[in-house]
């Protein structure tokens, strides 16, 4: 049966869950490098990406291949995947609390460090590649990325840098209803620049100090205006699933998957596909799997699926990988905290938000918005999150709640010094060896 617009809306409705079934899914990316010279690794070389994946199979992972290439692993609702530049990504299982997500991260890092020791490679947790653009011969052999790589330069100047030279830490959270989704989506979009400032860890570009404290965030400004940035409806009252459907239908496509193959449809319209008028597939209409694939090619900092993805933070040291999910869970999963988070977001005008969005990657915690610094707003954000985590009362085996995972962020708000500030201090105080010292400090 041909898909109708209501089918696309209902796909999101199916994501609604009762609060007792809310889960937390975390993701993080990291750069892979050779210990002897800090250079990135290729896919095929002796200590390269393929060998890393093959070695991880020994820990019980199952392999996933595309066109004969080993490109991912899966186990117990977790997956290990590859970003275009060989960044290794863990996509965690949907878990009940931050203690579990942090244990999951610990076990993953234990495994990759053991593999790294055998292969003499390391794993770096910063937001953007320090050395500059990755050479083209080091890109991963994934067909989806080949299509994106050809299309990106047509719609922006930074798309290839985004793909190969950035790393992020993310969290995926649930919603209970359309109203709950609306509140969480709008609130998190508005508060995201504060989170960007807290997690900034990419102030180095091409072995020089950049003008950005989050070069990763700044790269997104010129990737593809059709699928990145700020959807116009975000400040709308009572935004709903239909708003996201209308938006997504107008985002140009990348590909359609058929029989395990990626068919290049870059720049074509999903609306045309719905009408059976897609150039590559005349008279054929999409499936819900095509819709899911298409939604995965939208790159806003907050992204709606059958859950909400929070994608706007630089990756960082181990503590960051636990702090990011803790922050958002505290803000959004407790009713009292969600009310206060929403109130804070609603105190921002669209002008304040746009200023923060465009200037936080440059000024970070020091940016002044409506006579308050981002640091002041960050203190309020963490206060709300701590309250939410305390209210949740999710205790570990020692009786600790989840608030301890915010300690790193709390230190940042009182010192005003985020990871980017620390990296710049390392760089400036180690004139001859700054890069190696950063690698040493920010490797897992």
C-alpha positions as CSV (number, residue, x, y, z in Angstrom):
1,X,0.0,0.0,0.0
2,X,1.3,3.5,-0.9
3,X,2.5,5.6,2.0
4,X,0.5,8.7,2.9
5,X,1.6,11.6,4.9
6,X,-0.4,10.3,7.9
7,X,1.6,7.1,7.8
8,X,4.8,9.2,8.3
9,X,3.2,11.0,11.2
10,X,2.0,7.8,12.7
11,X,5.6,6.4,12.5
12,X,6.6,9.1,15.1
13,X,3.4,8.4,17.2
14,X,4.6,4.8,17.5
15,X,7.6,6.1,19.3
16,X,5.6,7.2,22.3
17,X,6.3,5.2,25.4
18,X,5.0,5.2,28.9
19,X,7.5,6.9,31.3
20,X,8.3,3.6,33.0
21,X,9.7,2.4,29.7
22,X,11.9,5.4,29.1
23,X,15.5,4.4,28.2
24,X,18.9,6.1,27.6
25,X,21.0,5.4,24.6
26,X,24.4,6.9,24.3
27,X,26.8,7.3,21.4
28,X,30.3,8.6,21.1
29,X,33.0,8.8,18.4
30,X,36.8,8.9,18.7
31,X,39.7,9.4,16.4
32,X,42.1,6.4,15.9
33,X,45.8,7.1,15.5
34,X,49.2,5.4,15.4
35,X,51.1,5.6,18.7
36,X,54.5,6.0,17.1
37,X,53.7,9.2,15.1
38,X,50.1,10.2,15.9
39,X,49.0,9.7,12.3
40,X,45.5,8.5,11.4
41,X,45.1,4.9,10.3
42,X,43.8,3.6,7.1
43,X,41.2,0.8,6.6
44,X,43.5,-1.9,5.1
45,X,46.9,-1.4,6.8
46,X,48.2,-3.9,9.3
47,X,47.1,-1.9,12.3
48,X,44.2,-0.3,10.5
49,X,40.4,0.0,11.0
50,X,39.6,-3.5,9.6
51,X,42.1,-5.1,12.0
52,X,40.6,-3.2,14.9
53,X,37.1,-4.5,14.1
54,X,38.4,-8.0,13.5
55,X,40.2,-8.0,16.9
56,X,37.0,-6.7,18.7
57,X,35.2,-9.8,17.4
58,X,37.1,-11.7,20.1
59,X,35.0,-9.9,22.7
60,X,31.8,-11.5,21.3
61,X,30.8,-9.0,18.7
62,X,29.2,-10.1,15.4
63,X,30.4,-8.6,12.1
64,X,28.4,-6.5,9.7
65,X,29.5,-6.2,6.1
66,X,28.6,-4.0,3.1
67,X,29.8,-5.0,-0.4
68,X,32.3,-7.4,1.2
69,X,33.8,-4.8,3.6
70,X,33.7,-5.3,7.4
71,X,32.2,-2.0,8.4
72,X,30.5,-2.5,11.7
73,X,29.9,-4.9,14.7
74,X,26.9,-5.7,16.8
75,X,26.2,-7.2,20.2
76,X,23.3,-7.0,22.7
77,X,21.6,-4.0,21.1
78,X,25.0,-2.2,20.9
79,X,26.9,-1.5,17.7
80,X,30.3,-0.3,16.7
81,X,30.3,1.6,13.5
82,X,32.7,3.7,11.4
83,X,32.4,7.4,10.5
84,X,33.8,8.5,7.1
85,X,37.3,9.4,8.4
86,X,37.7,6.2,10.4
87,X,36.3,7.6,13.6
88,X,35.2,4.6,15.7
89,X,31.7,5.0,17.2
90,X,30.0,3.1,19.9
91,X,26.2,3.2,19.8
92,X,25.0,1.9,23.1
93,X,22.0,-0.2,24.1
94,X,18.9,1.5,25.5
95,X,19.5,1.3,29.2
96,X,17.6,2.4,32.3
97,X,20.1,4.7,34.1
98,X,23.4,6.6,33.8
99,X,25.2,4.1,36.0
100,X,24.5,1.4,33.3
101,X,25.4,3.7,30.4
102,X,28.7,4.6,32.1
103,X,29.5,0.9,32.8
104,X,28.8,0.2,29.1
105,X,31.2,3.0,28.0
106,X,33.9,1.6,30.5
107,X,33.6,-1.9,29.1
108,X,33.8,-0.6,25.5
109,X,36.9,1.5,26.3
110,X,38.5,-1.4,28.1
111,X,38.1,-3.5,24.9
112,X,39.4,-1.0,22.5
113,X,42.4,-0.1,24.7
114,X,43.4,-3.8,24.8
115,X,43.1,-4.0,21.0
116,X,45.0,-0.7,20.7
117,X,47.8,-2.0,22.9
118,X,48.2,-5.1,20.6
119,X,48.1,-3.0,17.4
120,X,50.1,0.0,18.8
121,X,47.2,2.4,18.2
122,X,45.4,5.0,20.4
123,X,42.0,6.5,20.6
124,X,41.6,10.3,21.0
125,X,38.6,12.1,22.5
126,X,38.4,15.6,21.0
127,X,35.8,17.4,18.9
128,X,37.8,18.0,15.7
129,X,41.0,16.7,14.1
130,X,44.0,18.8,15.2
131,X,46.1,18.2,12.1
132,X,43.6,19.4,9.5
133,X,41.8,17.7,6.7
134,X,42.1,13.9,6.4
135,X,43.7,12.8,3.2
136,X,41.3,11.3,0.7
137,X,43.0,7.9,0.6
138,X,42.1,7.4,4.3
139,X,38.3,7.5,3.9
140,X,36.3,4.4,4.9
141,X,34.9,2.1,2.2
142,X,31.2,2.6,2.9
143,X,28.9,3.2,-0.1
144,X,26.7,5.7,1.8
145,X,29.7,7.9,2.4
146,X,30.7,7.8,-1.2
147,X,27.4,9.3,-2.2
148,X,27.6,12.0,0.6
149,X,31.2,12.8,-0.4
150,X,30.2,13.6,-3.9
151,X,27.2,15.6,-3.0
152,X,28.5,17.6,0.0
153,X,30.8,20.1,-2.0
154,X,27.7,21.1,-4.0
155,X,25.8,22.4,-1.0
156,X,28.5,23.8,1.3
157,X,32.2,24.2,1.9
158,X,32.6,22.2,5.1
159,X,30.7,19.0,4.5
160,X,33.8,16.9,4.0
161,X,35.4,18.3,7.1
162,X,32.3,17.4,9.1
163,X,32.3,13.9,7.8
164,X,36.0,13.0,8.3
165,X,37.3,15.5,10.9
166,X,34.8,15.7,13.7
167,X,33.8,13.6,16.7
168,X,30.8,14.0,19.0
169,X,29.1,12.5,22.0
170,X,25.3,12.0,21.9
171,X,22.4,10.7,23.8
172,X,19.0,9.4,22.7
173,X,16.0,9.9,24.9
174,X,12.3,8.9,24.7
175,X,9.0,10.8,24.7
176,X,5.6,9.8,26.1
177,X,3.3,11.8,23.8
178,X,3.2,14.4,21.1
179,X,3.0,17.1,23.8
180,X,6.0,15.6,25.7
181,X,8.0,15.4,22.5
182,X,7.1,19.0,21.7
183,X,8.2,20.3,25.0
184,X,11.5,18.3,25.0
185,X,12.3,19.1,21.4
186,X,11.7,22.9,21.7
187,X,13.4,23.2,25.1
188,X,16.5,21.2,24.1
189,X,16.9,23.1,20.8
190,X,17.0,26.4,22.7
191,X,19.3,25.2,25.5
192,X,21.7,23.4,23.1
193,X,24.2,26.4,22.7
194,X,24.8,26.2,26.5
195,X,25.6,22.5,26.2
196,X,27.9,23.3,23.2
197,X,29.9,25.7,25.4
198,X,30.1,23.2,28.2
199,X,31.5,20.4,26.0
200,X,33.7,22.4,23.6
201,X,37.0,20.6,23.0
202,X,38.1,21.6,19.5
203,X,40.2,24.8,19.6
204,X,43.0,23.6,17.3
205,X,42.9,23.7,13.5
206,X,45.7,22.6,11.2
207,X,48.2,22.7,14.1
208,X,47.4,26.3,15.0
209,X,45.1,27.9,17.5
210,X,41.7,28.4,15.9
211,X,39.4,31.3,16.4
212,X,36.8,28.8,17.6
213,X,36.7,27.0,20.9
214,X,34.4,24.4,19.2
215,X,35.5,24.1,15.6
216,X,33.3,21.1,15.3
217,X,30.2,23.2,16.0
218,X,31.4,25.9,13.6
219,X,32.0,23.5,10.8
220,X,28.3,22.7,10.8
221,X,27.5,26.3,9.8
222,X,28.4,25.6,6.2
223,X,27.6,22.0,5.6
224,X,24.2,21.9,4.0
225,X,21.6,24.5,4.9
226,X,18.8,22.2,3.8
227,X,19.5,19.6,6.5
228,X,21.4,21.4,9.2
229,X,20.9,24.4,11.4
230,X,17.6,25.6,12.9
231,X,14.2,24.5,11.5
232,X,12.0,27.5,11.3
233,X,9.2,26.0,13.3
234,X,11.2,25.4,16.4
235,X,9.8,28.5,18.2
236,X,6.3,27.6,17.2
237,X,3.8,27.0,20.0
238,X,2.6,23.4,20.2
239,X,4.8,22.1,17.5
240,X,3.9,18.6,16.6
241,X,5.0,15.5,14.6
242,X,3.5,16.9,11.5
243,X,5.9,19.9,11.6
244,X,8.8,17.5,11.6
245,X,7.3,15.5,8.8
246,X,6.7,18.6,6.7
247,X,10.3,19.7,7.3
248,X,11.8,16.2,6.5
249,X,9.8,15.9,3.3
250,X,11.6,19.0,2.0
251,X,15.1,17.8,3.0
252,X,16.9,16.6,-0.2
253,X,17.6,12.9,-0.3
254,X,20.9,11.1,-0.4
255,X,20.1,7.5,-1.4
256,X,17.7,4.7,-1.6
257,X,18.7,1.2,-0.4
258,X,17.6,-1.8,-2.6
259,X,18.9,-5.3,-2.3
260,X,21.8,-4.3,-0.1
261,X,22.9,-1.6,-2.5
262,X,22.9,2.2,-2.1
263,X,21.3,4.0,-5.1
264,X,22.5,7.6,-5.5
265,X,19.5,9.9,-5.4
266,X,21.3,12.9,-3.9
267,X,19.4,16.1,-4.2
268,X,16.2,14.5,-5.2
269,X,12.9,15.0,-3.3
270,X,11.3,12.6,-0.9
271,X,8.0,14.3,-1.8
272,X,8.5,13.2,-5.4
273,X,9.3,9.7,-4.1
274,X,5.9,9.7,-2.3
275,X,4.2,10.6,-5.6
276,X,6.1,7.9,-7.6
277,X,8.0,10.5,-9.5
278,X,11.6,9.9,-8.3
279,X,14.0,10.0,-11.3
280,X,15.8,6.8,-10.3
281,X,12.6,4.9,-9.3
282,X,9.8,6.0,-11.7
283,X,6.4,4.7,-10.5
284,X,7.9,3.3,-7.3
285,X,6.9,4.6,-3.9
286,X,8.9,4.6,-0.6
287,X,8.6,2.2,2.3
288,X,8.8,3.1,6.0
289,X,12.4,1.8,5.9
290,X,13.1,4.4,3.2
291,X,11.6,7.0,5.5
292,X,13.8,5.9,8.4
293,X,16.9,6.1,6.1
294,X,15.9,9.5,5.0
295,X,15.4,10.8,8.6
296,X,18.9,9.6,9.4
297,X,20.3,12.2,6.8
298,X,18.9,15.2,8.7
299,X,21.7,16.8,10.7
300,X,20.2,19.2,13.1
301,X,21.7,19.4,16.5
302,X,18.6,17.9,18.0
303,X,17.0,15.3,15.7
304,X,13.6,13.6,15.9
305,X,13.1,9.9,15.3
306,X,11.0,7.5,17.4
307,X,13.1,9.1,20.1
308,X,15.0,12.4,20.3
309,X,18.7,12.5,19.5
310,X,20.9,15.2,21.2
311,X,23.8,15.6,18.8
312,X,25.4,19.0,19.6
313,X,28.4,18.3,21.8
314,X,32.1,17.8,21.1
315,X,33.4,14.4,22.3
316,X,35.9,14.6,25.1
317,X,37.6,12.6,27.9
318,X,35.9,9.7,29.7
319,X,33.9,12.0,32.1
320,X,32.3,13.8,29.2
321,X,30.9,10.5,27.8
322,X,28.9,10.0,31.1
323,X,28.2,13.7,31.7
324,X,26.4,14.4,28.5
325,X,23.6,11.8,29.0
326,X,23.4,12.7,32.7
327,X,22.9,16.3,31.9
328,X,20.0,15.8,29.4
329,X,18.4,13.0,31.5
330,X,18.4,15.3,34.5
331,X,16.9,18.1,32.5
332,X,14.1,16.2,30.7
333,X,13.2,12.9,32.4
334,X,11.9,14.3,35.6
335,X,8.7,16.3,35.5
336,X,9.8,19.1,37.9
337,X,13.1,19.5,36.1
338,X,11.4,19.5,32.7
339,X,9.1,22.3,33.9
340,X,12.1,24.4,35.0
341,X,14.1,23.6,31.9
342,X,11.2,24.7,29.7
343,X,10.8,27.9,31.8
344,X,14.5,28.7,31.2
345,X,14.2,28.0,27.5
346,X,11.0,30.1,27.2
347,X,12.9,33.1,28.8
348,X,15.0,33.2,25.6
349,X,13.8,35.1,22.6
350,X,14.5,33.8,19.1
351,X,17.1,36.6,18.9
352,X,18.9,35.5,22.0
353,X,18.9,31.9,20.7
354,X,20.3,32.8,17.3
355,X,23.0,34.9,18.9
356,X,24.0,32.0,21.2
357,X,23.9,29.5,18.4
358,X,26.2,31.5,16.1
359,X,28.6,32.9,18.7
360,X,29.1,30.2,21.3
361,X,31.5,28.2,19.0
362,X,33.7,31.4,19.2
363,X,33.2,32.8,22.7
364,X,32.0,29.8,24.6
365,X,31.4,30.4,28.3
366,X,32.2,34.1,28.0
367,X,29.5,35.0,25.6
368,X,27.0,37.5,27.0
369,X,23.3,36.9,26.3
370,X,20.8,39.4,27.7
371,X,23.3,40.6,30.4
372,X,24.2,37.1,31.5
373,X,27.1,35.0,30.5
374,X,26.7,31.5,29.1
375,X,28.6,30.4,32.2
376,X,25.7,31.8,34.3
377,X,23.1,30.0,32.2
378,X,25.2,26.8,32.4
379,X,25.2,27.0,36.3
380,X,21.4,27.2,36.2
381,X,21.2,24.3,33.7
382,X,23.3,22.0,35.9
383,X,21.3,23.0,39.0
384,X,18.1,21.9,37.3
385,X,19.7,18.7,36.0
386,X,21.0,17.8,39.5
387,X,17.5,18.3,40.9
388,X,16.1,16.0,38.2
389,X,18.7,13.3,38.8
390,X,18.1,13.5,42.5
391,X,14.3,13.2,42.0
392,X,14.9,10.1,39.8
393,X,16.6,8.3,42.7
394,X,18.5,5.8,40.5
395,X,21.1,4.4,42.8
396,X,24.2,2.3,42.1
397,X,25.3,-0.6,44.2
398,X,27.0,1.8,46.6
399,X,23.9,3.9,47.1
400,X,25.0,6.8,44.9
401,X,22.5,8.6,42.7
402,X,23.3,9.9,39.2
403,X,24.3,13.4,40.2
404,X,28.0,12.6,40.5
405,X,28.3,12.4,36.7
406,X,27.7,16.1,36.6
407,X,30.8,16.9,38.7
408,X,33.0,17.6,35.7
409,X,30.5,20.1,34.3
410,X,30.0,21.8,37.6
411,X,33.7,22.4,37.8
412,X,33.6,24.0,34.4
413,X,30.8,26.3,35.3
414,X,32.6,27.6,38.4
415,X,36.1,27.9,36.8
416,X,34.8,29.0,33.4
417,X,37.4,26.7,31.9
418,X,36.1,24.0,29.6
419,X,38.1,21.3,27.8
420,X,39.0,23.8,25.0
421,X,40.5,26.1,27.6
422,X,42.6,23.3,29.0
423,X,43.7,22.2,25.6
424,X,44.8,25.8,24.8
425,X,46.8,25.9,28.1
426,X,48.5,22.7,27.2
427,X,49.3,24.0,23.7
428,X,50.7,27.3,24.9
429,X,52.7,25.8,27.7
430,X,54.3,23.1,25.5
431,X,55.6,25.0,22.6
432,X,57.6,22.2,21.1
433,X,55.4,19.3,22.1
434,X,51.9,20.6,22.4
435,X,50.2,18.2,20.1
436,X,51.7,15.1,21.7
437,X,50.8,16.4,25.2
438,X,47.1,16.9,24.1
439,X,47.1,13.4,22.6
440,X,48.4,12.0,25.9
441,X,45.9,13.9,28.0
442,X,42.8,13.3,25.8
443,X,43.4,9.7,24.8
444,X,41.3,7.0,26.5
